[in-house]
Amino acid sequence: MMLYAVAAADADHAAATDDTSLQAHRYDDVTVFAEPLTDTPERSTREVLAFGRVLQQLWSHHPVLPVRFGTIVSDETELAQLVAERESAWTERLTAVAGRSEIIVHLPLPSDAAPDPEPDEPVESGAAYLRRRAAEVRRHDLETAELKAVLAPYASETAVLPQVRTGEARLSALVPDELVETARAAVEKWATNWSWATVTGPWPPFSFCQETEA
């Protein structure tokens, strides 16, 4: 029977799976949670969302690392081979994220488009657009550098996340659980100096969990 690998956890702190269809496969240093399958699952939005819900459920018990979505092995022997290849990296990452959460700062991105001119206002020239664009990019770079400096006392790691909304950049920070509210307050105070910036979280720190290749 095929096994759909979902997540890895510390061997001594394996999350309960009584409320899921996952099986816990224990090894020397890690436990891998996998679902037995008879058919290959679809790569659909529904499956991706279900994958995310299971990860959230597991994280509510203990820290886990997501395995790359769609990682399927033919049997327990192949799963053991996968673990042998990745166990050291997994344990290192589990140590890095244990007792930490992720906060995300949402920042404005410079616009690629020229603004619509007001009535009777001349259309922006190409040279003026390039000057304006360069100034906006410099401002964004300065803003990001300042934000990283604000987060430095609290975050062990930061990461620029892929853009999901037009005109918005996202910077994620890995912060000890006991410092999350202090870090949020520091960012919100800093953000008053800029046009807008918002903070979300805390979230499980999945942006800082290295996924596994199938």
MINU-827575 format. One line per 8 residues: number of its first residue (from 1); for each residue x, y, z of C-alpha. Coordinates in Angstrom, 1 decimal. Layout:
BEGIN
NUM> X,Y,Z | ...
This chain:
BEGIN
1> 0.0,0.0,0.0 | 1.3,3.5,-0.9 | 2.0,6.0,1.9 | 1.4,9.7,1.5 | 4.0,11.4,3.7 | 2.6,14.6,5.3 | 4.9,15.8,8.1 | 7.8,14.9,10.4
9> 8.1,15.5,14.1 | 10.6,14.9,16.9 | 10.6,11.2,17.8 | 10.0,12.0,21.5 | 7.2,14.5,20.9 | 5.1,12.8,18.2 | 1.7,14.4,17.8 | -1.5,12.4,18.4
17> -3.2,11.2,15.3 | -6.4,9.8,16.8 | -8.5,12.4,15.0 | -6.9,11.9,11.6 | -6.3,9.0,9.2 | -2.5,9.4,9.6 | -0.2,6.7,10.8 | 2.9,7.5,12.9
25> 6.1,5.9,11.7 | 8.8,6.2,14.3 | 12.5,6.2,13.6 | 15.6,7.0,15.7 | 15.2,10.8,15.7 | 12.0,11.6,14.0 | 8.4,10.4,13.5 | 6.9,10.7,10.1
33> 3.1,11.0,9.7 | 1.8,9.3,6.6 | -1.6,8.4,5.2 | -2.1,4.9,3.7 | -3.5,5.2,0.1 | -4.8,2.9,-2.5 | -5.0,5.7,-5.2 | -2.8,8.7,-5.9
41> -4.6,11.9,-4.7 | -5.4,14.7,-7.0 | -3.2,17.8,-7.1 | -6.2,20.1,-6.6 | -7.0,23.2,-4.6 | -9.2,21.1,-2.4 | -6.3,18.6,-1.6 | -3.9,21.5,-0.9
49> -6.3,23.0,1.5 | -6.9,19.7,3.2 | -3.2,19.2,3.5 | -2.9,22.6,5.2 | -5.7,21.8,7.6 | -3.9,18.5,8.7 | -0.7,20.4,9.2 | -2.4,22.9,11.4
57> -4.0,20.1,13.4 | -0.7,18.3,13.9 | 1.0,21.6,15.0 | -1.7,22.1,17.6 | -0.1,19.2,19.4 | 3.6,19.6,18.7 | 6.0,21.2,16.2 | 6.0,19.5,12.8
65> 7.8,20.0,9.5 | 5.6,19.7,6.3 | 6.8,17.2,3.8 | 6.5,18.5,0.2 | 2.9,18.3,-0.9 | 2.3,15.1,-3.0 | 5.2,13.1,-1.6 | 4.1,9.5,-2.0
73> 6.2,6.4,-1.4 | 5.4,2.9,-2.4 | 5.8,1.2,1.0 | 7.5,1.5,4.4 | 10.8,0.5,3.0 | 10.8,3.4,0.6 | 9.7,5.7,3.5 | 12.6,4.5,5.6
81> 14.9,5.4,2.7 | 13.4,8.9,2.5 | 13.9,9.3,6.3 | 17.5,8.1,6.0 | 18.2,10.9,3.5 | 16.5,13.7,5.3 | 16.5,12.8,9.1 | 19.5,15.0,9.9
89> 18.1,18.1,8.1 | 14.7,17.5,9.7 | 16.0,17.3,13.2 | 18.0,20.5,12.7 | 14.9,22.4,11.4 | 12.7,21.0,14.2 | 15.1,22.4,16.7 | 15.1,25.8,14.9
97> 11.3,26.1,15.0 | 10.5,24.5,18.4 | 8.9,27.1,20.7 | 8.6,29.7,18.0 | 5.9,31.1,15.8 | 5.7,33.1,12.6 | 4.5,36.7,12.2 | 4.1,38.3,8.8
105> 4.4,42.0,8.0 | 2.5,43.1,4.9 | 4.1,46.1,3.1 | 3.2,48.1,0.0 | 5.1,47.4,-3.2 | 6.1,50.0,-5.7 | 3.6,50.2,-8.5 | 4.7,49.4,-12.1
113> 1.9,51.5,-13.6 | 2.0,55.2,-14.0 | -0.8,57.0,-12.1 | -3.8,58.2,-13.9 | -3.3,62.0,-14.6 | -5.8,64.4,-13.2 | -7.9,66.4,-15.7 | -5.8,69.0,-17.5
121> -2.6,67.4,-16.1 | 0.0,66.5,-18.6 | 0.7,62.8,-19.1 | 3.8,61.6,-17.2 | 6.8,61.3,-19.5 | 9.0,58.2,-19.7 | 11.9,59.9,-18.0 | 9.6,61.1,-15.1
129> 8.1,57.6,-14.7 | 11.6,56.1,-14.4 | 12.6,58.7,-11.8 | 9.4,58.1,-9.8 | 9.8,54.4,-10.1 | 13.4,54.5,-8.9 | 12.4,56.7,-5.9 | 9.6,54.2,-5.0
137> 12.0,51.2,-5.2 | 14.6,53.0,-3.0 | 11.8,53.8,-0.5 | 10.7,50.2,-0.4 | 14.3,49.0,0.1 | 14.8,51.4,2.9 | 11.5,50.4,4.5 | 12.4,46.7,4.3
145> 15.9,47.3,5.8 | 14.4,49.3,8.7 | 11.8,46.6,9.3 | 14.5,43.9,9.5 | 16.4,46.1,12.0 | 13.2,46.5,14.1 | 12.7,42.7,14.1 | 16.4,41.8,14.8
153> 16.1,41.8,18.6 | 13.2,39.3,18.4 | 13.5,37.2,15.3 | 16.0,34.3,14.9 | 15.2,34.3,11.1 | 13.4,36.4,8.6 | 12.2,35.5,5.1 | 10.7,37.3,2.1
161> 7.6,35.4,1.1 | 6.2,35.0,-2.4 | 3.8,37.8,-3.5 | 0.2,36.7,-3.4 | -1.6,40.0,-3.7 | -0.9,42.7,-6.2 | 1.0,45.6,-4.7 | 1.8,43.9,-1.5
169> 5.1,42.4,-0.2 | 5.4,40.1,2.8 | 8.2,39.7,5.3 | 8.0,36.8,7.7 | 9.8,36.6,11.0 | 10.5,33.5,13.2 | 9.9,34.7,16.8 | 10.0,32.9,20.2
177> 6.5,32.4,21.4 | 7.1,34.5,24.5 | 8.2,37.5,22.4 | 5.5,37.5,19.7 | 3.4,40.2,21.2 | 6.4,42.4,22.0 | 7.6,42.0,18.4 | 4.2,42.8,17.0
185> 4.0,46.0,19.1 | 7.5,47.0,17.9 | 6.5,46.6,14.3 | 3.2,48.4,14.7 | 4.9,51.3,16.3 | 7.5,51.4,13.5 | 4.7,51.2,10.9 | 3.3,54.5,11.9
193> 6.1,56.2,10.1 | 5.1,54.7,6.8 | 2.0,54.9,4.5 | 0.7,51.5,5.7 | 2.0,48.2,7.0 | 0.1,45.5,8.9 | 1.1,42.6,11.0 | -0.6,39.2,11.1
201> 0.0,36.1,13.2 | 1.2,34.4,15.2 | 1.1,31.4,12.8 | 2.8,28.0,12.8 | 6.2,28.8,11.3 | 5.8,26.8,8.1 | 7.7,29.4,6.1 | 10.8,28.3,8.0
209> 10.3,24.6,7.5 | 12.3,23.2,4.6 | 10.2,20.9,2.5 | 11.3,17.6,1.3 | 11.8,16.6,-2.3 | 9.9,13.4,-3.3
